[in-house]
Amino acid sequence: MAQRRTLLEQLEFPWGGSAPAASVPEPAAPLPASPPTDRVDDTAARIALQAALETGSALHVALSVTDNTSTMMSIKYDRSRTAARLRVHRMFLSAPPDVVRALAAWVRSPRAEKSGALLNSFIKSNGHRIRGRTGAVRTVTRGEHFDLRAIFEDLNHAHFQGAVTAAITWGRMPETRRRRSIRFGSYFPREDLIRIHPFLDQAFVPLYFVRYIVFHEMLHAFLGIEESPSGRQRIHTAAFKKIEQAYPGYDRAVAWQDNPKNLGKLLSRRGGMKALLARLLCGTPEVASGVV
């Protein structure tokens, strides 16, 4: 849970700054409709992979195979750095020889750029083997002042050529305790779901700002989440920031965001939200729909 919480916190769009820029990702490839059927003999493949890694890295390797959906590779060394505990995603059991050699080089030296680039390419090309959660996601898109579905569809057509398939919904109403911060929106890659904070559904919040927040989260869904060989997620990359800053009205939206009076007003006002809260609790047909 801690690992998943960290990932989600990195994806969330907070009030204020963003993560440092990193390397440039490519748009994520679409996932297939069903999981792959080319499963290999795990035991034999794991033994063969472990032997190859030990030979290539000159280390004793304790190998574990996982179906993790967020971290494809992780490693811990003993104090003498002569042995390592390595966890890799199941996709590596069928990796070609050049990728296995790159993985062995990464085990020996995780900072090796050449092997890291090849491993990143292999992971990206095997993204369809990363199994996310499936099932129905209940969404509420129509608020008292803003219709998220209409905003989403307009932005998708204007900026993403209709390529973003994520679901979108207003988030749940937070507890009534006094708050000092707010996260305007979040993108959850496992569910392919965008949540927008319900405090933004107020009359004084400008439409251009709500549109910008939705665009920001859609951009996460469009570009996907890049992961380094060490398992660290790269969220607000150089490519992300370049596209975001080219968004029409970006400066205007950021100026509204950076105005402390607006933050104070958002955090102090709860009036006008009762109608949306009632919709969230009752799930009335006109505002709730099932999305798979």
Backbone as CSV, one residue per row, in Angstrom:
resi,resn,N_x,N_y,N_z,CA_x,CA_y,CA_z,C_x,C_y,C_z
1,MET,0.818,-1.202,0.000,0.000,0.000,0.000,0.855,1.256,0.000
2,ALA,2.000,1.209,0.729,2.855,2.386,0.804,3.410,2.720,-0.561
3,GLN,3.801,1.684,-1.323,4.349,1.895,-2.652,3.311,2.520,-3.560
4,ARG,2.094,1.986,-3.539,1.029,2.521,-4.377,0.683,3.944,-3.970
5,ARG,0.692,4.240,-2.665,0.375,5.577,-2.205,1.406,6.572,-2.704
6,THR,2.689,6.181,-2.717,3.737,7.052,-3.207,3.520,7.365,-4.673
7,LEU,3.191,6.369,-5.468,2.953,6.581,-6.879,1.805,7.548,-7.091
8,LEU,0.714,7.352,-6.371,-0.442,8.201,-6.554,-0.147,9.627,-6.134
9,GLU,0.626,9.806,-5.081,0.983,11.149,-4.658,1.798,11.850,-5.736
10,GLN,2.651,11.119,-6.429,3.434,11.720,-7.487,2.570,12.103,-8.674
11,LEU,1.481,11.373,-8.890,0.624,11.653,-10.022,-0.342,12.784,-9.741
12,GLU,-0.636,13.026,-8.493,-1.631,14.028,-8.163,-1.146,15.424,-8.529
13,PHE,-2.106,16.278,-8.881,-1.798,17.654,-9.214,-2.069,18.518,-7.988
14,PRO,-1.044,18.973,-7.276,-1.252,19.724,-6.040,-1.366,21.220,-6.297
15,TRP,-1.691,21.948,-5.269,-1.643,23.396,-5.322,-0.181,23.794,-5.278
16,GLY,0.328,24.395,-6.339,1.721,24.836,-6.339,2.601,23.969,-7.188
17,GLY,3.871,23.850,-6.782,4.937,23.308,-7.607,4.737,21.907,-8.110
18,SER,5.677,21.470,-8.963,5.613,20.150,-9.569,6.959,19.474,-9.466
19,ALA,7.013,18.194,-9.853,8.234,17.416,-9.732,9.284,17.903,-10.711
20,PRO,10.592,17.683,-10.458,11.646,18.099,-11.358,11.518,17.404,-12.701
21,ALA,11.988,18.075,-13.744,11.949,17.483,-15.073,12.942,16.351,-15.174
22,ALA,12.636,15.361,-16.009,13.538,14.234,-16.212,13.563,13.918,-17.700
23,SER,13.825,12.671,-18.072,13.943,12.301,-19.462,12.587,12.310,-20.145
24,VAL,12.597,12.349,-21.478,11.390,12.524,-22.268,10.758,11.191,-22.610
25,PRO,9.495,10.948,-22.191,8.821,9.690,-22.530,8.095,9.806,-23.852
26,GLU,7.656,8.705,-24.383,6.799,8.683,-25.551,5.390,8.339,-25.095
27,PRO,4.382,8.729,-25.893,3.013,8.371,-25.508,2.879,6.875,-25.298
28,ALA,2.137,6.511,-24.249,1.989,5.096,-23.920,1.195,4.377,-25.000
29,ALA,1.610,3.153,-25.335,0.894,2.353,-26.315,-0.395,1.838,-25.705
30,PRO,-1.466,1.682,-26.509,-2.729,1.175,-25.965,-2.591,-0.264,-25.503
31,LEU,-3.316,-0.610,-24.446,-3.287,-1.966,-23.933,-4.209,-2.867,-24.744
32,PRO,-3.878,-4.142,-24.888,-4.764,-5.054,-25.601,-5.994,-5.367,-24.771
33,ALA,-7.008,-5.917,-25.426,-8.268,-6.175,-24.726,-8.153,-7.313,-23.738
34,SER,-7.232,-8.256,-23.942,-7.127,-9.407,-23.059,-5.674,-9.694,-22.732
35,PRO,-5.387,-10.350,-21.598,-4.014,-10.637,-21.221,-3.362,-11.616,-22.180
36,PRO,-2.001,-11.588,-22.273,-1.313,-12.478,-23.192,-1.448,-13.927,-22.776
37,THR,-1.332,-14.789,-23.759,-1.445,-16.214,-23.469,-0.108,-16.926,-23.593
38,ASP,0.976,-16.186,-23.939,2.264,-16.821,-24.161,3.031,-16.986,-22.854
39,ARG,2.431,-17.620,-21.862,3.090,-17.869,-20.597,4.170,-18.934,-20.778
40,VAL,5.312,-18.727,-20.101,6.406,-19.685,-20.210,6.457,-20.512,-18.940
41,ASP,7.268,-21.546,-18.965,7.476,-22.365,-17.771,8.259,-21.521,-16.779
42,ASP,7.564,-21.007,-15.753,8.187,-20.067,-14.837,9.425,-20.641,-14.153
43,THR,9.340,-21.863,-13.674,10.449,-22.433,-12.905,11.708,-22.569,-13.748
44,ALA,11.588,-23.190,-14.903,12.748,-23.375,-15.774,13.290,-22.037,-16.252
45,ALA,12.393,-21.130,-16.622,12.828,-19.832,-17.115,13.512,-19.022,-16.010
46,ARG,12.980,-19.116,-14.787,13.579,-18.369,-13.687,14.984,-18.880,-13.386
47,ILE,15.165,-20.209,-13.378,16.481,-20.791,-13.115,17.476,-20.376,-14.195
48,ALA,17.027,-20.398,-15.450,17.904,-20.006,-16.551,18.271,-18.534,-16.473
49,LEU,17.292,-17.691,-16.148,17.557,-16.253,-16.047,18.501,-15.965,-14.893
50,GLN,18.285,-16.603,-13.755,19.149,-16.386,-12.601,20.589,-16.791,-12.923
51,ALA,20.778,-17.931,-13.592,22.117,-18.383,-13.945,22.799,-17.394,-14.881
52,ALA,22.049,-16.891,-15.869,22.616,-15.926,-16.813,23.002,-14.623,-16.115
53,LEU,22.175,-14.190,-15.163,22.465,-12.951,-14.449,23.682,-13.106,-13.542
54,GLU,23.804,-14.242,-12.902,24.973,-14.474,-12.052,26.258,-14.506,-12.879
55,THR,26.183,-15.145,-14.050,27.357,-15.193,-14.923,27.712,-13.800,-15.436
56,GLY,26.704,-13.061,-15.866,26.952,-11.747,-16.451,27.343,-10.679,-15.455
57,SER,26.867,-10.805,-14.214,27.149,-9.766,-13.216,28.287,-10.131,-12.272
58,ALA,28.664,-11.405,-12.255,29.688,-11.898,-11.328,29.253,-11.706,-9.881
59,LEU,27.948,-11.740,-9.638,27.388,-11.645,-8.294,26.500,-12.852,-8.046
60,HIS,26.312,-13.178,-6.759,25.308,-14.180,-6.414,23.962,-13.482,-6.416
61,VAL,23.026,-13.980,-7.219,21.732,-13.311,-7.398,20.606,-14.195,-6.878
62,ALA,19.839,-13.668,-5.919,18.610,-14.314,-5.459,17.466,-13.660,-6.223
63,LEU,16.889,-14.391,-7.149,15.915,-13.817,-8.078,14.488,-14.131,-7.661
64,SER,13.648,-13.097,-7.663,12.206,-13.251,-7.440,11.472,-12.682,-8.647
65,VAL,10.406,-13.369,-9.054,9.607,-12.930,-10.195,8.265,-12.425,-9.679
66,THR,7.828,-11.257,-10.148,6.606,-10.637,-9.648,5.660,-10.277,-10.790
67,ASP,4.456,-9.924,-10.407,3.478,-9.351,-11.337,3.164,-7.913,-10.927
68,ASN,4.151,-7.244,-10.366,3.968,-5.874,-9.918,3.531,-4.993,-11.075
69,THR,2.604,-4.085,-10.812,2.111,-3.214,-11.877,2.769,-1.843,-11.877
70,SER,3.648,-1.569,-10.917,4.280,-0.247,-10.873,5.802,-0.305,-10.907
71,THR,6.412,-1.336,-10.328,7.867,-1.447,-10.301,8.295,-2.703,-11.050
72,MET,8.999,-2.496,-12.165,9.387,-3.630,-13.007,10.682,-4.280,-12.534
73,MET,11.549,-3.526,-11.849,12.836,-4.042,-11.402,13.223,-3.352,-10.095
74,SER,13.742,-4.112,-9.165,14.299,-3.527,-7.944,15.394,-4.445,-7.432
75,ILE,16.366,-3.862,-6.744,17.521,-4.654,-6.317,18.035,-4.150,-4.976
76,LYS,18.502,-5.078,-4.140,19.156,-4.759,-2.874,20.430,-5.595,-2.776
77,TYR,21.517,-4.948,-2.341,22.807,-5.618,-2.232,23.127,-5.924,-0.771
78,ASP,23.973,-6.943,-0.578,24.461,-7.186,0.782,25.588,-6.196,1.065
79,ARG,26.086,-6.195,2.283,27.085,-5.197,2.683,28.374,-5.310,1.884
80,SER,28.738,-6.523,1.537,29.983,-6.722,0.782,29.799,-6.485,-0.711
81,ARG,28.546,-6.318,-1.129,28.179,-6.119,-2.541,28.660,-7.281,-3.426
82,THR,28.628,-8.463,-2.856,28.944,-9.663,-3.639,27.688,-10.479,-3.937
83,ALA,26.586,-10.095,-3.340,25.308,-10.779,-3.550,24.191,-9.741,-3.624
84,ALA,23.128,-10.099,-4.311,22.022,-9.164,-4.483,20.698,-9.920,-4.519
85,ARG,19.670,-9.278,-3.994,18.294,-9.792,-4.090,17.600,-8.974,-5.174
86,LEU,17.231,-9.638,-6.266,16.672,-8.970,-7.433,15.218,-9.383,-7.627
87,ARG,14.360,-8.395,-7.817,12.947,-8.634,-8.135,12.683,-8.054,-9.520
88,VAL,12.145,-8.888,-10.423,11.833,-8.421,-11.770,10.429,-8.854,-12.151
89,HIS,9.836,-8.118,-13.055,8.521,-8.481,-13.563,8.621,-9.750,-14.406
90,ARG,7.528,-10.459,-14.475,7.469,-11.729,-15.187,7.871,-11.595,-16.661
91,MET,7.726,-10.417,-17.237,8.068,-10.239,-18.645,9.520,-10.619,-18.942
92,PHE,10.414,-10.488,-17.935,11.832,-10.758,-18.153,12.130,-12.253,-18.309
93,LEU,11.181,-13.107,-17.965,11.408,-14.538,-18.139,11.519,-14.920,-19.609
94,SER,10.953,-14.117,-20.473,11.040,-14.398,-21.904,11.844,-13.326,-22.643
95,ALA,12.727,-12.637,-21.923,13.538,-11.583,-22.533,14.569,-12.183,-23.491
96,PRO,14.862,-11.498,-24.600,15.886,-11.974,-25.526,17.277,-11.823,-24.916
97,PRO,18.305,-12.482,-25.493,19.655,-12.475,-24.916,20.233,-11.085,-24.684
98,ASP,20.008,-10.137,-25.608,20.589,-8.802,-25.423,19.985,-8.090,-24.217
99,VAL,18.697,-8.335,-23.966,18.054,-7.726,-22.797,18.555,-8.389,-21.518
100,VAL,18.751,-9.702,-21.538,19.295,-10.398,-20.364,20.694,-9.880,-20.053
101,ARG,21.516,-9.671,-21.088,22.861,-9.124,-20.860,22.775,-7.715,-20.286
102,ALA,21.834,-6.921,-20.790,21.659,-5.565,-20.257,21.200,-5.610,-18.809
103,LEU,20.321,-6.570,-18.476,19.863,-6.712,-17.099,21.018,-7.111,-16.183
104,ALA,21.893,-8.004,-16.662,23.067,-8.396,-15.869,23.979,-7.194,-15.644
105,ALA,24.144,-6.369,-16.678,24.975,-5.164,-16.535,24.337,-4.196,-15.546
106,TRP,22.997,-4.127,-15.563,22.293,-3.247,-14.623,22.444,-3.765,-13.192
107,VAL,22.400,-5.096,-13.012,22.606,-5.686,-11.685,23.991,-5.320,-11.170
108,ARG,24.962,-5.366,-12.043,26.332,-5.034,-11.649,26.481,-3.531,-11.384
109,SER,25.805,-2.706,-12.201,25.923,-1.253,-12.073,24.611,-0.603,-12.488
110,PRO,23.696,-0.335,-11.533,22.373,0.213,-11.864,22.399,1.577,-12.544
111,ARG,23.527,2.266,-12.506,23.611,3.581,-13.126,24.101,3.522,-14.570
112,ALA,24.318,2.334,-15.087,24.809,2.189,-16.456,23.755,2.685,-17.445
113,GLU,24.069,3.739,-18.185,23.090,4.358,-19.070,22.749,3.474,-20.265
114,LYS,23.743,2.807,-20.853,23.498,1.998,-22.044,22.524,0.863,-21.749
115,SER,22.791,0.122,-20.664,21.888,-0.974,-20.317,20.529,-0.437,-19.881
116,GLY,20.522,0.691,-19.191,19.265,1.272,-18.741,18.360,1.650,-19.900
117,ALA,18.928,2.200,-20.968,18.136,2.594,-22.131,17.504,1.371,-22.800
118,LEU,18.262,0.284,-22.916,17.735,-0.931,-23.531,16.635,-1.550,-22.677
119,LEU,16.834,-1.540,-21.364,15.826,-2.103,-20.464,14.545,-1.278,-20.497
120,ASN,14.684,0.039,-20.531,13.502,0.891,-20.628,12.718,0.601,-21.904
121,SER,13.446,0.416,-23.011,12.799,0.109,-24.284,12.068,-1.235,-24.217
122,PHE,12.692,-2.229,-23.584,12.072,-3.543,-23.455,10.800,-3.464,-22.609
123,ILE,10.869,-2.752,-21.495,9.700,-2.613,-20.621,8.566,-1.913,-21.355
124,LYS,8.902,-0.855,-22.085,7.878,-0.099,-22.795,7.203,-0.954,-23.863
125,SER,7.996,-1.764,-24.577,7.428,-2.591,-25.638,6.629,-3.771,-25.094
126,ASN,6.786,-4.070,-23.802,6.046,-5.170,-23.181,5.015,-4.670,-22.182
127,GLY,4.605,-3.430,-22.359,3.629,-2.852,-21.443,2.323,-3.613,-21.389
128,HIS,1.984,-4.319,-22.489,0.732,-5.070,-22.507,0.743,-6.237,-21.525
129,ARG,1.934,-6.603,-21.008,2.013,-7.706,-20.045,1.828,-7.244,-18.599
130,ILE,1.737,-5.965,-18.400,1.533,-5.426,-17.059,0.034,-5.403,-16.818
131,ARG,-0.421,-6.230,-15.924,-1.854,-6.428,-15.729,-2.405,-5.493,-14.674
132,GLY,-3.233,-4.561,-15.084,-3.873,-3.659,-14.149,-5.171,-4.239,-13.635
133,ARG,-5.818,-3.496,-12.777,-7.108,-3.936,-12.254,-8.181,-3.788,-13.315
134,THR,-9.169,-4.648,-13.266,-10.305,-4.542,-14.161,-11.571,-4.455,-13.333
135,GLY,-12.649,-4.018,-13.971,-13.922,-3.927,-13.262,-14.588,-2.594,-13.523
136,ALA,-15.752,-2.410,-12.953,-16.521,-1.199,-13.186,-16.041,-0.075,-12.282
137,VAL,-15.975,1.116,-12.844,-15.630,2.316,-12.087,-16.838,3.244,-12.144
138,ARG,-17.353,3.606,-10.993,-18.531,4.473,-10.937,-18.078,5.921,-11.010
139,THR,-18.630,6.664,-11.939,-18.208,8.042,-12.131,-19.364,9.010,-11.946
140,VAL,-19.043,10.198,-11.470,-19.993,11.309,-11.352,-19.363,12.484,-12.082
141,THR,-19.909,12.860,-13.205,-19.273,13.880,-14.039,-19.984,15.220,-14.031
142,ARG,-21.271,15.234,-13.718,-22.024,16.487,-13.766,-22.132,17.087,-12.382
143,GLY,-21.489,18.244,-12.212,-21.566,18.935,-10.938,-22.619,20.027,-10.969
144,GLU,-22.634,20.863,-9.953,-23.611,21.948,-9.895,-23.281,23.049,-10.887
145,HIS,-21.961,23.238,-11.155,-21.543,24.326,-12.039,-20.774,23.850,-13.273
146,PHE,-20.140,22.685,-13.208,-19.313,22.229,-14.314,-19.616,20.775,-14.663
147,ASP,-19.598,20.492,-15.959,-19.801,19.126,-16.459,-18.442,18.603,-16.921
148,LEU,-17.849,17.721,-16.139,-16.522,17.212,-16.455,-16.499,16.438,-17.768
149,ARG,-17.551,15.700,-18.057,-17.583,14.924,-19.304,-17.514,15.846,-20.512
150,ALA,-18.258,16.940,-20.487,-18.245,17.877,-21.610,-16.867,18.518,-21.755
151,ILE,-16.261,18.886,-20.636,-14.920,19.480,-20.666,-13.913,18.481,-21.204
152,PHE,-13.982,17.251,-20.719,-13.063,16.190,-21.138,-13.163,15.960,-22.646
153,GLU,-14.361,15.819,-23.154,-14.541,15.514,-24.568,-14.061,16.659,-25.450
154,ASP,-14.293,17.895,-25.017,-13.829,19.048,-25.790,-12.304,19.091,-25.838
155,LEU,-11.653,18.891,-24.688,-10.197,18.895,-24.635,-9.604,17.726,-25.410
156,ASN,-10.242,16.577,-25.318,-9.748,15.389,-26.007,-9.737,15.619,-27.522
157,HIS,-10.774,16.245,-28.025,-10.861,16.526,-29.455,-9.864,17.604,-29.865
158,ALA,-9.726,18.637,-29.042,-8.899,19.793,-29.418,-7.405,19.548,-29.261
159,HIS,-7.005,18.713,-28.289,-5.580,18.599,-27.968,-4.996,17.186,-28.070
160,PHE,-5.846,16.168,-28.070,-5.317,14.798,-28.034,-5.833,13.916,-29.170
161,GLN,-6.500,14.511,-30.149,-7.045,13.762,-31.283,-7.910,12.578,-30.829
162,GLY,-8.575,12.760,-29.686,-9.462,11.728,-29.165,-8.760,10.519,-28.611
163,ALA,-7.448,10.627,-28.340,-6.654,9.455,-27.944,-6.758,9.097,-26.472
164,VAL,-7.247,10.002,-25.626,-7.309,9.730,-24.189,-8.590,8.958,-23.886
165,THR,-8.445,7.786,-23.303,-9.600,6.912,-23.032,-9.941,6.828,-21.547
166,ALA,-9.264,7.589,-20.714,-9.479,7.517,-19.270,-10.908,7.917,-18.906
167,ALA,-11.394,7.358,-17.811,-12.655,7.815,-17.232,-12.364,9.051,-16.385
168,ILE,-13.388,9.857,-16.152,-13.213,11.060,-15.329,-14.381,11.176,-14.374
169,THR,-14.121,11.710,-13.186,-15.171,11.831,-12.176,-14.806,12.919,-11.181
170,TRP,-15.826,13.465,-10.544,-15.579,14.305,-9.367,-15.159,13.380,-8.230
171,GLY,-14.198,13.808,-7.425,-13.776,13.023,-6.282,-14.789,13.094,-5.154
172,ARG,-14.546,12.318,-4.118,-15.431,12.312,-2.958,-15.230,13.577,-2.127
173,MET,-16.309,13.994,-1.491,-16.228,15.155,-0.614,-15.334,14.829,0.574
174,PRO,-14.310,15.665,0.850,-13.419,15.389,1.984,-14.098,15.623,3.310
175,GLU,-13.423,15.212,4.378,-13.936,15.419,5.727,-14.023,16.904,6.033
176,THR,-14.788,17.236,7.047,-15.049,18.642,7.359,-13.935,19.301,8.165
177,ARG,-12.898,18.554,8.501,-11.811,19.150,9.286,-11.141,20.275,8.498
178,ARG,-10.533,21.190,9.243,-9.862,22.333,8.627,-8.709,21.846,7.757
179,ARG,-8.606,22.399,6.541,-7.588,21.976,5.601,-6.676,23.144,5.264
180,ARG,-5.415,22.835,5.014,-4.443,23.860,4.621,-3.938,23.669,3.196
181,SER,-4.317,22.592,2.562,-3.879,22.337,1.197,-4.973,21.597,0.448
182,ILE,-4.803,21.534,-0.854,-5.804,20.874,-1.691,-5.106,20.322,-2.922
183,ARG,-5.539,19.144,-3.352,-5.053,18.579,-4.616,-6.194,18.674,-5.611
184,PHE,-5.954,19.444,-6.661,-7.025,19.725,-7.608,-7.431,18.498,-8.412
185,GLY,-6.472,17.646,-8.734,-6.796,16.494,-9.564,-5.759,15.408,-9.422
186,SER,-6.136,14.191,-9.793,-5.242,13.037,-9.728,-5.532,12.124,-10.907
187,TYR,-4.468,11.490,-11.399,-4.639,10.447,-12.412,-4.174,9.128,-11.830
188,PHE,-5.038,8.106,-11.903,-4.745,6.786,-11.360,-4.529,5.829,-12.535
189,PRO,-3.266,5.524,-12.868,-2.989,4.726,-14.077,-3.548,3.321,-14.038
190,ARG,-3.590,2.705,-12.854,-4.077,1.331,-12.783,-5.547,1.247,-13.181
191,GLU,-6.340,2.232,-12.759,-7.753,2.269,-13.117,-8.002,3.087,-14.378
192,ASP,-6.963,3.786,-14.877,-7.100,4.724,-15.993,-8.232,5.695,-15.684
193,LEU,-8.102,6.365,-14.540,-9.175,7.201,-14.000,-8.624,8.553,-13.560
194,ILE,-9.338,9.607,-13.920,-9.022,10.972,-13.490,-10.054,11.399,-12.462
195,ARG,-9.581,11.899,-11.321,-10.487,12.445,-10.303,-10.188,13.932,-10.126
196,ILE,-11.233,14.732,-10.099,-11.121,16.169,-9.903,-11.726,16.530,-8.553
197,HIS,-11.049,17.398,-7.812,-11.515,17.745,-6.465,-12.869,18.454,-6.534
198,PRO,-13.845,18.027,-5.751,-15.188,18.626,-5.814,-15.231,20.081,-5.378
199,PHE,-14.233,20.569,-4.646,-14.206,21.974,-4.258,-14.130,22.894,-5.475
200,LEU,-13.688,22.351,-6.627,-13.606,23.188,-7.821,-14.970,23.423,-8.458
201,ASP,-15.983,22.684,-8.042,-17.329,22.869,-8.580,-18.057,23.958,-7.803
202,GLN,-17.525,25.188,-7.896,-18.111,26.340,-7.229,-18.182,27.484,-8.221
203,ALA,-19.141,28.398,-8.010,-19.420,29.454,-8.975,-18.240,30.399,-9.166
204,PHE,-17.456,30.647,-8.118,-16.375,31.622,-8.239,-15.145,31.051,-8.942
205,VAL,-15.087,29.733,-9.121,-13.948,29.118,-9.812,-14.150,29.290,-11.313
206,PRO,-13.194,29.886,-12.025,-13.388,30.104,-13.467,-13.319,28.816,-14.267
207,LEU,-14.096,28.752,-15.320,-14.114,27.584,-16.188,-12.731,27.306,-16.759
208,TYR,-11.988,28.371,-17.123,-10.667,28.148,-17.724,-9.731,27.425,-16.767
209,PHE,-9.921,27.609,-15.463,-9.052,26.925,-14.509,-9.430,25.447,-14.395
210,VAL,-10.723,25.150,-14.348,-11.155,23.752,-14.295,-10.686,23.022,-15.551
211,ARG,-10.789,23.679,-16.708,-10.337,23.070,-17.958,-8.830,22.772,-17.897
212,TYR,-8.070,23.678,-17.338,-6.623,23.476,-17.241,-6.299,22.280,-16.351
213,ILE,-6.993,22.142,-15.231,-6.748,21.006,-14.336,-7.084,19.697,-15.044
214,VAL,-8.197,19.663,-15.751,-8.573,18.457,-16.494,-7.523,18.164,-17.568
215,PHE,-7.064,19.193,-18.271,-6.031,18.997,-19.294,-4.761,18.414,-18.681
216,HIS,-4.357,18.930,-17.538,-3.145,18.450,-16.856,-3.234,16.954,-16.584
217,GLU,-4.371,16.504,-16.058,-4.520,15.083,-15.749,-4.661,14.244,-17.019
218,MET,-5.298,14.776,-18.043,-5.388,14.073,-19.312,-4.008,13.900,-19.939
219,LEU,-3.148,14.865,-19.735,-1.796,14.779,-20.272,-1.027,13.640,-19.607
220,HIS,-1.251,13.435,-18.315,-0.659,12.267,-17.633,-1.140,10.974,-18.305
221,ALA,-2.443,10.908,-18.569,-2.987,9.703,-19.185,-2.448,9.510,-20.598
222,PHE,-2.252,10.593,-21.331,-1.797,10.522,-22.714,-0.331,10.091,-22.808
223,LEU,0.525,10.682,-21.972,1.951,10.384,-22.049,2.312,9.083,-21.341
224,GLY,1.480,8.666,-20.395,1.825,7.478,-19.625,2.853,7.808,-18.554
225,ILE,3.222,6.795,-17.796,4.158,6.977,-16.687,5.468,6.288,-17.039
226,GLU,6.518,7.056,-17.163,7.827,6.488,-17.482,8.490,5.995,-16.208
227,GLU,9.169,4.889,-16.299,9.835,4.302,-15.136,11.286,3.985,-15.461
228,SER,12.192,4.414,-14.588,13.604,4.139,-14.782,13.896,2.698,-14.391
229,PRO,15.072,2.161,-14.772,15.409,0.790,-14.380,15.418,0.574,-12.875
230,SER,15.622,1.632,-12.104,15.622,1.495,-10.648,14.212,1.443,-10.083
231,GLY,13.211,1.645,-10.947,11.835,1.577,-10.492,11.239,2.914,-10.110
232,ARG,11.967,3.996,-10.308,11.471,5.320,-9.940,10.601,5.886,-11.056
233,GLN,9.411,6.372,-10.686,8.509,6.919,-11.684,8.910,8.349,-12.035
234,ARG,8.847,8.653,-13.332,9.133,9.998,-13.818,7.824,10.581,-14.310
235,ILE,7.313,11.575,-13.610,5.958,12.048,-13.843,5.936,13.345,-14.650
236,HIS,6.402,14.436,-14.054,6.402,15.732,-14.735,7.729,15.892,-15.478
237,THR,7.842,15.214,-16.599,9.070,15.190,-17.372,9.216,16.473,-18.198
238,ALA,10.358,16.590,-18.880,10.579,17.745,-19.747,9.530,17.795,-20.850
239,ALA,9.196,16.635,-21.407,8.169,16.591,-22.464,6.813,17.022,-21.916
240,PHE,6.477,16.541,-20.716,5.207,16.910,-20.093,5.131,18.429,-19.918
241,LYS,6.169,19.028,-19.355,6.143,20.464,-19.083,6.076,21.288,-20.361
242,LYS,6.758,20.807,-21.403,6.739,21.538,-22.669,5.335,21.587,-23.243
243,ILE,4.643,20.446,-23.236,3.275,20.402,-23.758,2.339,21.211,-22.874
244,GLU,2.498,21.063,-21.560,1.610,21.774,-20.632,1.743,23.278,-20.784
245,GLN,2.960,23.763,-20.905,3.179,25.204,-20.988,2.737,25.792,-22.319
246,ALA,2.544,24.926,-23.323,2.024,25.381,-24.619,0.499,25.404,-24.638
247,TYR,-0.128,24.922,-23.569,-1.582,24.885,-23.500,-2.135,26.318,-23.488
248,PRO,-3.108,26.632,-24.337,-3.687,27.986,-24.352,-4.296,28.331,-22.987
249,GLY,-3.941,29.460,-22.470,-4.464,29.865,-21.170,-3.656,29.345,-20.003
250,TYR,-2.499,28.723,-20.274,-1.674,28.169,-19.193,-1.272,29.258,-18.193
251,ASP,-0.752,30.372,-18.690,-0.288,31.439,-17.791,-1.446,31.996,-16.961
252,ARG,-2.598,32.137,-17.585,-3.769,32.667,-16.882,-4.203,31.722,-15.763
253,ALA,-4.186,30.417,-16.052,-4.605,29.430,-15.057,-3.613,29.363,-13.904
254,VAL,-2.316,29.399,-14.219,-1.298,29.350,-13.172,-1.371,30.597,-12.295
255,ALA,-1.651,31.743,-12.908,-1.779,32.981,-12.123,-2.945,32.868,-11.146
256,TRP,-4.066,32.282,-11.583,-5.209,32.100,-10.679,-4.836,31.129,-9.565
257,GLN,-4.131,30.092,-9.920,-3.696,29.091,-8.941,-2.762,29.690,-7.898
258,ASP,-1.876,30.567,-8.331,-0.868,31.117,-7.432,-1.375,32.262,-6.566
259,ASN,-2.601,32.682,-6.787,-3.181,33.754,-5.981,-3.640,33.175,-4.640
260,PRO,-2.998,33.552,-3.526,-3.355,32.955,-2.230,-4.796,33.215,-1.818
261,LYS,-5.400,34.277,-2.309,-6.800,34.553,-1.972,-7.716,33.452,-2.511
262,ASN,-7.377,32.936,-3.690,-8.206,31.881,-4.273,-8.099,30.586,-3.475
263,LEU,-6.888,30.280,-3.024,-6.707,29.083,-2.192,-7.501,29.221,-0.901
264,GLY,-7.399,30.387,-0.267,-8.137,30.597,0.969,-9.634,30.468,0.778
265,LYS,-10.124,30.973,-0.336,-11.548,30.906,-0.605,-11.995,29.462,-0.844
266,LEU,-11.163,28.698,-1.558,-11.487,27.293,-1.807,-11.553,26.498,-0.512
267,LEU,-10.604,26.752,0.379,-10.514,25.965,1.602,-11.536,26.385,2.651
268,SER,-12.055,27.592,2.551,-12.982,28.074,3.579,-14.436,27.915,3.169
269,ARG,-14.701,27.791,1.876,-16.091,27.738,1.415,-16.547,26.307,1.237
270,ARG,-17.635,25.968,1.886,-18.260,24.663,1.686,-19.717,24.830,1.271
271,GLY,-20.190,26.064,1.292,-21.536,26.312,0.822,-21.636,26.067,-0.669
272,GLY,-22.802,25.678,-1.121,-22.992,25.416,-2.535,-22.551,24.033,-2.951
273,MET,-22.010,23.231,-2.003,-21.526,21.899,-2.337,-22.500,20.814,-1.909
274,LYS,-23.563,21.186,-1.202,-24.479,20.174,-0.680,-25.175,19.403,-1.796
275,ALA,-25.499,20.111,-2.875,-26.200,19.430,-3.966,-25.315,18.350,-4.589
276,LEU,-24.033,18.674,-4.806,-23.124,17.681,-5.377,-22.930,16.526,-4.407
277,LEU,-22.813,16.830,-3.121,-22.643,15.781,-2.133,-23.838,14.821,-2.163
278,ALA,-25.039,15.383,-2.304,-26.229,14.538,-2.373,-26.180,13.635,-3.594
279,ARG,-25.707,14.163,-4.700,-25.591,13.345,-5.908,-24.580,12.227,-5.710
280,LEU,-23.451,12.570,-5.069,-22.417,11.566,-4.850,-22.931,10.434,-3.966
281,LEU,-23.744,10.787,-2.967,-24.247,9.788,-2.040,-25.367,8.956,-2.652
282,CYS,-26.230,9.615,-3.425,-27.394,8.919,-3.965,-27.128,8.267,-5.306
283,GLY,-26.149,8.787,-6.041,-25.844,8.214,-7.348,-27.017,8.299,-8.300
284,THR,-27.632,9.485,-8.416,-28.801,9.633,-9.274,-28.421,9.384,-10.724
285,PRO,-29.335,8.818,-11.539,-29.022,8.398,-12.895,-28.455,9.486,-13.781
286,GLU,-28.906,10.742,-13.581,-28.468,11.804,-14.492,-27.008,12.217,-14.274
287,VAL,-26.387,11.805,-13.150,-25.012,12.213,-12.912,-24.083,11.030,-12.702
288,ALA,-24.596,9.827,-12.616,-23.731,8.673,-12.369,-23.843,7.686,-13.520
289,SER,-22.711,7.127,-13.897,-22.726,6.131,-14.970,-21.630,5.123,-14.720
290,GLY,-21.826,3.918,-15.192,-20.817,2.877,-15.025,-19.840,2.874,-16.175
291,VAL,-18.558,2.833,-15.890,-17.529,2.818,-16.923,-16.592,1.671,-16.640
292,VAL,-16.287,0.878,-17.654,-15.376,-0.254,-17.474,-13.975,0.164,-17.865
